[in-house]
Amino acid sequence: MGHGPATKWEEDKSSDYKARLGIWMFFGYIIIYGGFMLINVINPKLMGLDIGSLNLAVVYGFGLIVFALILAIIYNNLCSRAEKKLNETKESDE
């Protein structure tokens, strides 16, 4: 009962673009996360600073999570556009 592939996969001409974009976004996130870590190492008392009813550690931590989600949405949007553009170009060549 060998099953073949469920769909036909072709060459992904946008893979280089997606890889570069992912690496740049990764380094951008690392810089923001590095700031969080530096504050904890250099001046941990600063993380106890109250911002409204929460401290800076909680606000910064939630900010990191929200930032990661925003990056994921942007990444998905940009990659989908690139794939669509390259697929249209490929179909018009045939």
C-alpha positions in Angstrom: 0.0 0.0 0.0 2.7 2.5 -1.0 1.4 6.0 -1.3 3.0 8.5 -3.5 3.3 12.1 -2.7 0.0 13.9 -2.0 1.0 16.9 -3.9 3.6 17.7 -6.6 6.4 19.8 -5.2 8.4 21.9 -7.6 11.6 23.9 -7.1 11.2 26.8 -4.6 12.7 29.7 -6.4 12.1 32.0 -3.4 14.1 29.9 -0.9 17.2 32.1 -1.1 15.0 35.2 -0.4 13.3 33.5 2.5 16.5 32.3 4.0 18.1 35.8 3.9 14.9 37.4 5.3 14.8 34.8 8.1 18.4 35.4 9.0 18.0 39.2 9.1 14.9 38.9 11.3 16.7 36.5 13.6 19.5 38.9 14.1 17.0 41.7 14.7 15.3 39.7 17.4 18.7 38.7 18.9 19.6 42.4 19.3 16.3 43.1 21.2 16.7 39.9 23.3 20.3 40.8 23.9 19.1 44.1 25.4 16.9 42.2 27.8 19.8 39.9 28.8 22.2 42.9 29.2 19.8 44.6 31.6 19.5 41.5 33.6 23.3 41.1 33.8 24.4 44.7 34.2 21.6 46.2 36.3 19.1 43.5 37.5 17.4 46.0 39.9 16.2 47.9 36.8 14.0 45.0 35.9 12.1 45.6 39.1 11.1 49.1 37.9 7.3 49.5 38.0 5.6 50.4 34.8 1.9 50.7 35.7 1.0 47.7 37.7 3.8 45.5 36.2 7.5 45.5 36.4 9.9 46.1 33.5 10.8 42.4 33.3 7.2 41.4 32.6 6.6 44.2 30.2 9.9 43.6 28.3 9.2 39.8 28.3 5.7 40.2 26.9 7.1 42.7 24.4 9.6 40.1 23.2 6.7 37.7 22.7 4.6 40.2 20.8 7.6 41.3 18.7 8.3 37.6 17.7 4.6 37.2 16.7 4.8 40.4 14.6 8.0 39.2 12.9 6.3 35.9 12.1 3.4 37.7 10.5 5.7 40.0 8.5 7.8 37.0 7.5 4.8 35.0 6.3 3.4 38.0 4.4 6.7 38.8 2.6 7.4 35.2 1.8 3.9 34.6 0.4 4.3 37.6 -1.8 7.7 36.4 -3.1 6.4 32.9 -3.8 3.3 34.3 -5.6 5.4 36.7 -7.7 8.0 34.0 -8.7 5.2 31.4 -9.4 3.4 33.9 -11.7 6.7 34.6 -13.5 7.3 30.8 -13.8 3.8 30.1 -15.2 4.1 32.9 -17.8 7.4 31.4 -19.0 5.7 28.1 -19.9 
